[in-house]
């Protein structure tokens, strides 16, 4: 194969939530669950195995899908199947498996050791972004999907089977390669509320940092006067996790402002909301 040849493919990066907290035995079980979830989804979505390149990443999987497979099938039916399979795996688990999925379409180069290219780098950065991590915890979700701006514009925005553009929200991310726009989706839920701006760069104006620090101190003083978050417990901690968004505008382009630390959680317990999706088990089999 010509190593200079690049093919446009869908790149999918899948990472497990807090993989470093698993011991050696549990990590092996976690990896087995990830592969069961992904491979069963490819089967149900009727994506041929020879169209999928798959690399093990220890705590996740890096995939690329040949251009002959419609991207809408992966964003739609395949993501639905991944979510449903993951929910099945998590039933009865004390600590549910959470997955962060990054997606981008671009030139991909294959060699004897795997795949490479900027498209691969971007998909991995999206899945590993701090905002994706915080959102997964704050929403107590099983799965968060993060797509690139170009993938959203070219595919998601047009909709399709199991693709709801209005259920995505955008945010600016500061990555190693620079600032980018990404779109976040929690399968089975409305558009999540996200920050509207990327974090300040390390070399930002120090004077602005001082002003922000004074503002933060004033806000903390006001919280202390009302009892403060530190004095809260139980249900009040859950209340502190809630995000206060501006009134939502119709359509997928709405932006939201988040107040507070989205990364809070309680005893590593995640509770899931009511979900309407594919029926699994005996009830889902046709006669």
VEXKEMAR-874468 format. One line per 4 residues: for each residue x, y, z of C-alpha. Coordinates in steps of 0.2 Angstrom, whole numbers, plus 5000, padded with zeros to 4 digits. Layout:
BEGIN
X Y Z ~ ...
This chain:
BEGIN
5000 5000 5000 ~ 5006 5018 4996 ~ 5009 5026 5013 ~ 5006 5043 5006
4988 5038 5001 ~ 4975 5044 5012 ~ 4956 5039 5012 ~ 4942 5049 5019
4934 5039 5033 ~ 4924 5041 5049 ~ 4936 5041 5064 ~ 4928 5035 5081
4937 5037 5097 ~ 4929 5027 5112 ~ 4936 5030 5130 ~ 4930 5023 5146
4926 5034 5161 ~ 4938 5034 5175 ~ 4947 5019 5169 ~ 4962 5022 5181
4950 5018 5195 ~ 4948 5000 5190 ~ 4960 4987 5197 ~ 4968 4974 5185
4954 4961 5186 ~ 4940 4974 5184 ~ 4949 4983 5170 ~ 4949 4967 5160
4930 4965 5163 ~ 4928 4983 5158 ~ 4937 4980 5141 ~ 4927 4965 5138
4911 4975 5140 ~ 4917 4989 5129 ~ 4920 4976 5115 ~ 4903 4967 5117
4894 4984 5116 ~ 4903 4990 5100 ~ 4903 4974 5091 ~ 4885 4970 5094
4881 4987 5088 ~ 4890 4985 5072 ~ 4881 4968 5070 ~ 4863 4976 5073
4868 4991 5062 ~ 4873 4979 5048 ~ 4890 4987 5046 ~ 4902 4973 5039
4917 4969 5049 ~ 4929 4971 5034 ~ 4923 4990 5033 ~ 4929 4993 5051
4947 4996 5057 ~ 4949 4993 5076 ~ 4963 4997 5087 ~ 4964 4993 5106
4969 5007 5117 ~ 4969 4999 5134 ~ 4955 5009 5141 ~ 4946 5012 5125
4945 5008 5106 ~ 4950 5018 5091 ~ 4940 5014 5075 ~ 4939 5020 5057
4925 5015 5045 ~ 4927 5014 5027 ~ 4919 5028 5016 ~ 4907 5015 5008
4897 5015 5024 ~ 4885 5029 5026 ~ 4890 5041 5040 ~ 4872 5043 5044
4871 5025 5049 ~ 4885 5026 5062 ~ 4878 5043 5069 ~ 4860 5036 5069
4857 5017 5071 ~ 4874 5012 5077 ~ 4874 5025 5091 ~ 4857 5020 5096
4863 5002 5097 ~ 4879 5007 5107 ~ 4868 5016 5119 ~ 4856 5002 5122
4869 4989 5123 ~ 4878 4999 5136 ~ 4863 5001 5146 ~ 4860 4982 5146
4878 4980 5152 ~ 4876 4992 5166 ~ 4861 4984 5173 ~ 4866 4978 5190
4883 4985 5190 ~ 4888 4995 5206 ~ 4898 5007 5196 ~ 4891 5009 5178
4903 5009 5163 ~ 4903 5026 5155 ~ 4909 5029 5137 ~ 4915 5045 5129
4914 5044 5110 ~ 4922 5057 5098 ~ 4918 5057 5079 ~ 4926 5066 5065
4927 5063 5046 ~ 4944 5066 5037 ~ 4959 5059 5028 ~ 4966 5044 5037
4982 5034 5033 ~ 4983 5016 5036 ~ 5000 5006 5039 ~ 5005 4990 5047
5003 4997 5064 ~ 4987 5006 5063 ~ 4980 5023 5057 ~ 4986 5041 5058
4982 5058 5053 ~ 4974 5075 5059 ~ 4957 5067 5058 ~ 4962 5054 5070
4970 5066 5082 ~ 4954 5077 5082 ~ 4942 5063 5086 ~ 4953 5057 5100
4955 5075 5107 ~ 4936 5077 5107 ~ 4932 5061 5116 ~ 4946 5065 5129
4941 5084 5131 ~ 4938 5090 5149 ~ 4920 5095 5145 ~ 4915 5078 5139
4922 5071 5155 ~ 4912 5083 5166 ~ 4896 5082 5156 ~ 4896 5063 5158
4897 5065 5177 ~ 4886 5080 5179 ~ 4872 5072 5169 ~ 4875 5054 5176
4874 5047 5159 ~ 4880 5031 5151 ~ 4887 5039 5135 ~ 4892 5056 5128
4895 5059 5109 ~ 4906 5073 5103 ~ 4907 5077 5085 ~ 4917 5090 5076
4910 5106 5068 ~ 4912 5099 5051 ~ 4903 5083 5054 ~ 4889 5092 5063
4887 5104 5048 ~ 4889 5091 5034 ~ 4879 5077 5042 ~ 4870 5080 5059
4862 5096 5054 ~ 4852 5088 5040 ~ 4845 5075 5052 ~ 4840 5058 5047
4835 5041 5055 ~ 4839 5042 5073 ~ 4848 5059 5071 ~ 4840 5074 5080
4850 5090 5077 ~ 4840 5099 5090 ~ 4847 5087 5103 ~ 4865 5093 5101
4873 5108 5109 ~ 4889 5117 5104 ~ 4904 5123 5114 ~ 4921 5130 5111
4936 5119 5116 ~ 4954 5124 5118 ~ 4964 5109 5111 ~ 4983 5107 5109
4980 5111 5090 ~ 4970 5127 5095 ~ 4952 5132 5098 ~ 4938 5122 5090
4919 5121 5090 ~ 4912 5104 5095 ~ 4895 5097 5097 ~ 4889 5087 5112
4875 5074 5112 ~ 4868 5063 5126 ~ 4858 5049 5117 ~ 4840 5048 5123
4840 5066 5130 ~ 4837 5084 5125 ~ 4851 5095 5121 ~ 4863 5097 5135
4867 5113 5143 ~ 4885 5118 5140 ~ 4897 5133 5143 ~ 4898 5145 5128
4916 5149 5129 ~ 4933 5139 5130 ~ 4944 5140 5145 ~ 4956 5155 5145
4973 5151 5138 ~ 4987 5150 5150 ~ 4995 5166 5144 ~ 4979 5176 5146
4980 5194 5153 ~ 4985 5192 5171 ~ 4974 5208 5175 ~ 4959 5199 5169
4963 5184 5181 ~ 4964 5196 5195 ~ 4947 5203 5191 ~ 4940 5186 5190
4947 5181 5206 ~ 4939 5196 5215 ~ 4923 5192 5207 ~ 4924 5174 5212
4928 5179 5230 ~ 4913 5191 5230 ~ 4902 5176 5224 ~ 4909 5165 5237
4905 5178 5251 ~ 4887 5179 5245 ~ 4886 5160 5245 ~ 4893 5159 5263
4880 5172 5268 ~ 4866 5161 5262 ~ 4874 5145 5271 ~ 4886 5140 5257
4888 5124 5247 ~ 4900 5117 5260 ~ 4886 5117 5273 ~ 4874 5107 5261
4872 5088 5261 ~ 4861 5075 5253 ~ 4849 5082 5241 ~ 4856 5099 5242
4872 5093 5234 ~ 4862 5087 5220 ~ 4854 5104 5218 ~ 4871 5112 5217
4875 5101 5202 ~ 4861 5108 5192 ~ 4865 5120 5178 ~ 4856 5136 5176
4854 5139 5157 ~ 4847 5154 5148 ~ 4830 5152 5140 ~ 4833 5140 5126
4830 5145 5108 ~ 4822 5133 5096 ~ 4834 5124 5085 ~ 4851 5116 5086
4862 5132 5087 ~ 4857 5137 5105 ~ 4871 5141 5117 ~ 4870 5139 5136
4879 5146 5151 ~ 4883 5135 5165 ~ 4886 5140 5183 ~ 4895 5129 5196
4906 5114 5195 ~ 4899 5101 5183 ~ 4911 5088 5189 ~ 4903 5085 5206
4896 5068 5209 ~ 4891 5058 5225 ~ 4899 5041 5230 ~ 4902 5037 5212
4883 5032 5210 ~ 4875 5036 5194 ~ 4856 5036 5192 ~ 4848 5036 5175
4832 5045 5169 ~ 4818 5036 5160 ~ 4823 5031 5143 ~ 4812 5027 5128
4822 5017 5115 ~ 4824 5000 5108 ~ 4815 4986 5118 ~ 4828 4973 5123
4826 4955 5130 ~ 4812 4944 5127 ~ 4799 4958 5125 ~ 4809 4965 5110
4808 4948 5100 ~ 4795 4946 5087 ~ 4786 4930 5086
